């Protein structure tokens, strides 16, 4: 069965709490009455490709053991389960040793079509097996296992059981390779611990890229040895004049390692040629007139620009990008390129074309906001669409010649947009965005001229002009981030607002157990315990 389920069938399935029901049609009894499709509880976000129940239940007890072919994933699961259950859950690890536990994580036996990030989960009354081809697949399977268990499994403190897992089989793999979240640490600075906390949260929803917006008019957030005043001066403030801050290179390395342990790749962004006041304030010689502007703590955009005709500009960028590339394990380096209102169109194209070559010379693939398609994108350059309409001719033309596109339409995917006119945090320049609006679009058929094959993935940016604390991040990201995560992971055939509301509502008690202060959207019925 493909496409949407008939409304009557969907209503029945939702009412009885069945999920993943797109995969089977049942069969007739001797009397001609069809058996009801057997399916798993509708609690997993993103929706898996398929899932069927077997009528059994596995119960985790004090005697349960864990085994894993990958020590990192096994340790991650053991840490969560031990905290909430209080059980010892001894863990054995090592290649080929993952099959000895009651809960076994195995890097063998997975179907070929799960790829590097997918998995197969099988639960019986005797135990649970997760099979994958790569550790990332095991990690994603673990997230599904945890969402099939009672919500208090996510609590950092011990709770009483029973700790049950519904029996059945889940086969799952992502729609898109790139499923991202962006955190702006330039408008307001966030500490290493705060960034790592957000990494833990987005990992629950199979996000695999963290885009860090490291520089803007209000702050430069990474120490650069060859240009030390960027951090010392440019990182010394933020929006509204707070103390700002910056990451040492050791801090940045720690963030990338923490993300990698959760199978998330960091994409660093240095915005240019605009959004550069912090850099221009740090070094007078980078300005066309040789005069450094004061630090800026407001929220206007479009007033700053690197000096395109100045040879020193490219020496500066080569050295800065070289240091950043050497620190970054992942393949991508984001050059921004948006809202360059103080740069002429000709200068903008010249600049972007030059910077692309610098990034490529340091072994990285360029990502830029879709404005960069107004220059000449390299064949490898990725454009990130952030517009508020469904048409952009330069992006469509670039896609027609092979440019891949990350979809982040501001009126759908920006997590800093207000939910309603009464939301205290956030902005509304791209409109109001509640759950249904964030969920209600198809990334592969949204932007004219940019079809499914041109879409690399989906990203949910969180700009921080009004976001100051980790609690602010939680409130604006949840529940919309899981909606966008589902668009990036789940096949379009699973897309149903009604079924998604149930899945999303099931996250409420989990977030409460974790201490996540989320927005209780009125578009979702939140169950008891949320």
C-alpha positions, -999 to 999 in steps of 0.1 A, spaced: 0 0 0 14 34 -9 4 70 -3 -21 80 24 -42 54 41 -80 57 35 -94 81 62 -117 54 77 -89 29 81 -66 55 95 -92 65 121 -96 29 132 -58 23 134 -52 55 153 -81 49 177 -66 15 188 -31 29 191 -16 10 162 13 24 143 35 17 113 4 2 97 13 11 62 31 -21 57 5 -49 55 -30 -58 45 -38 -88 65 -56 -119 51 -92 -133 51 -105 -158 76 -126 -188 65 -156 -167 70 -143 -140 47 -136 -115 75 -101 -99 73 -78 -101 103 -68 -67 117 -32 -57 107 -9 -64 136 13 -34 143 34 -18 170 24 11 193 24 45 176 51 59 198 82 62 175 94 94 159 106 95 132 81 69 119 99 37 108 97 24 73 78 -7 85 69 -24 117 48 -54 126 38 -69 160 41 -106 170 18 -104 200 47 -111 224 61 -89 252 97 -87 264 102 -76 300 135 -62 311 144 -75 346 173 -74 371 186 -105 353 187 -89 319 221 -87 302 234 -66 273 259 -74 246 271 -52 217 295 -55 188 302 -18 193 313 -7 227 302 29 222 266 21 214 264 -6 240 277 17 267 252 44 256 222 21 260 235 6 292 239 41 307 203 51 300 188 18 312 209 15 343 199 50 355 162 46 351 157 9 360 184 6 387 193 -28 373 230 -39 369 226 -48 332 261 -63 327 275 -54 292 298 -75 271 313 -59 240 335 -68 211 333 -77 175 313 -109 172 304 -108 208 271 -89 205 250 -120 205 253 -131 241 230 -107 258 193 -107 264 194 -74 245 219 -79 217 233 -52 193 248 -69 163 268 -57 133 258 -87 112 227 -101 97 210 -69 88 191 -67 55 212 -50 27 186 -23 22 191 -7 56 223 9 44 248 25 68 223 42 91 194 18 91 186 -12 113 164 -42 119 149 -45 155 133 -78 166 117 -83 200 103 -115 213 94 -127 248 130 -139 252 148 -107 243 157 -80 218 180 -80 188 191 -49 169 210 -57 137 228 -31 115 256 -28 90 273 1 108 274 15 144 253 45 134 225 20 125 228 3 159 226 37 175 194 46 156 179 12 164 186 19 201 165 52 199 136 32 185 139 6 213 139 33 239 108 49 224 90 15 225 96 13 262 77 32 290 85 69 290 102 69 324 130 48 308 145 82 299 146 94 335 180 101 350 167 87 383 154 52 392 118 43 387 97 12 392 89 -9 362 76 -29 346 100 -23 317 83 -38 287 90 -39 250 62 -49 226 72 -78 205 76 -74 168 100 -64 140 110 -30 128 128 -25 95 141 11 91 164 33 71 165 71 63 149 89 34 177 115 33 214 113 41 214 148 57 191 154 87 204 185 105 198 209 133 215 243 135 224 262 166 234 299 164 260 304 190 270 338 177 240 360 186 241 345 221 269 323 232 263 288 246 288 268 266 303 235 256 280 218 281 249 235 267 258 225 231 265 189 243 231 188 260 214 198 227 234 171 209 220 146 233 185 158 226 187 159 188 203 124 187 171 110 201 154 118 168 181 104 145 195 138 135 230 132 120 244 168 114 248 197 138 254 230 120 271 255 143 268 291 133 301 303 148 304 339 136 281 369 130 280 406 135 275 401 172 302 376 180 331 354 168 330 322 187 361 301 178 398 308 188 420 312 157 456 311 165 467 331 134 442 359 142 438 358 180 418 390 183 389 374 165 380 356 197 396 379 223 378 410 210 352 397 185 339 371 210 336 395 239 300 404 236 266 393 222 231 405 215 220 430 242 255 434 254 261 402 274 296 389 281 296 366 250 324 340 250 342 317 226 354 281 222 391 273 225 402 249 198 402 222 225 366 231 232 356 228 196 374 194 193 355 182 224 322 192 208 330 174 176 341 143 195 309 143 217 288 146 185 306 119 168 300 95 197 263 100 189 269 96 151 264 133 145 288 153 122 295 189 130 292 214 102 309 247 112 298 280 97 317 312 93 293 336 77 307 358 49 310 383 32 282 398 53 274 392 89 311 400 96 311 430 120 328 410 148 357 402 125 359 437 111 359 452 146 387 428 156 411 439 129 411 474 113 432 463 84 404 440 72 382 471 65 383 489 31 389 522 49 413 508 75 390 518 103 376 492 127 339 496 135 327 492 171 314 459 184 277 454 177 250 441 201 218 448 181 199 426 157 199 444 124 214 426 94 229 435 60 252 463 71 286 447 72 308 432 45 344 420 41 364 441 17 362 421 -16 389 440 -34 415 437 -6 441 410 -11 445 407 27 409 395 29 418 362 11 450 357 31 428 361 62 402 336 50 428 311 38 444 311 73 411 310 92 395 284 70 427 263 71 426 262 109 389 254 110 392 227 84 421 210 103 399 210 134 368 196 117 365 158 111 334 161 89 334 169 51 315 202 52 324 238 59 296 263 57 305 298 43 271 315 50 266 339 21 232 352 31 219 388 35 250 404 20 231 436 13 263 458 16 281 438 -11 274 445 -48 261 416 -69 294 415 -89 316 417 -58 294 390 -42 299 366 -71 336 373 -72 340 367 -35 319 335 -33 338 320 -63 371 328 -46 361 315 -12 348 282 -27 383 276 -41 399 283 -7 376 258 11 382 232 -16 420 236 -13 416 227 24 398 195 16 363 205 25 330 206 7 313 240 6 278 245 21 262 280 17 228 295 21 210 294 -12 221 329 -20 255 314 -32 237 300 -62 238 336 -76 276 330 -80 290 299 -98 287 269 -74 314 243 -76 300 209 -87 303 198 -51 288 229 -34 256 224 -14 230 251 -12 208 255 19 174 270 10 160 293 36 135 313 16 98 318 25 83 310 -10 83 279 -31 102 294 -60 138 305 -64 151 306 -99 188 306 -91 185 276 -68 164 257 -93 190 264 -121 218 252 -98 198 220 -90 193 214 -127 231 213 -131 237 190 -102 238 212 -71 224 194 -40 200 213 -17 194 212 20 158 223 27 153 248 55 124 271 44 122 297 71 85 297 74 85 259 80 119 249 94 132 279 115 128 269 151 131 306 163 98 315 147 70 321 173 44 294 177 16 319 181 14 356 184 15 352 222 49 333 222 73 353 243 105 341 226 114 341 190 105 362 159 77 363 134 93 378 102 87 344 84 53 339 100 40 319 129 50 282 129 32 256 150 36 219 147 13 213 118 30 240 97 64 226 105 53 190 96 30 198 67 53 199 37 72 175 15 109 184 11 112 165 -22 83 184 -38 84 218 -21 107 241 -41 99 244 -78 126 229 -99 142 211 -70 129 175 -70 135 146 -47 168 136 -63 183 171 -58 174 172 -21 203 162 2 182 166 33 164 188 58 177 211 85 160 229 114 179 261 122 176 278 156 187 315 155 193 330 189 186 367 188 160 361 216 173 327 228 195 330 259 194 298 280 193 261 274 156 262 286 149 287 258 164 262 233 142 234 246 111 255 244 116 265 208 130 232 195 104 209 210 80 198 197 89 211 162 124 196 159 109 160 159 85 170 132 114 181 109 134 151 119 106 129 107 105 147 73 142 139 69 140 103 80 106 87 72 93 78 38 67 101 24 43 72 24 41 74 62 32 111 62 0 117 81 -7 146 104 -32 125 124 -9 96 130 20 120 137 0 139 164 -3 106 183 34 98 178 44 133 189 21 133 219 38 101 231 70 121 234 55 144 260 59 120 290 94 112 278 103 149 278 88 153 312 110 125 325 140 141 310 132 176 323 127 191 288 105 222 291 87 220 258 59 240 243 25 222 248 11 229 213 -27 230 213 -25 211 179 -15 180 198 -33 160 224 -7 154 251 -14 122 271 -15 120 309 20 124 324 31 149 298 
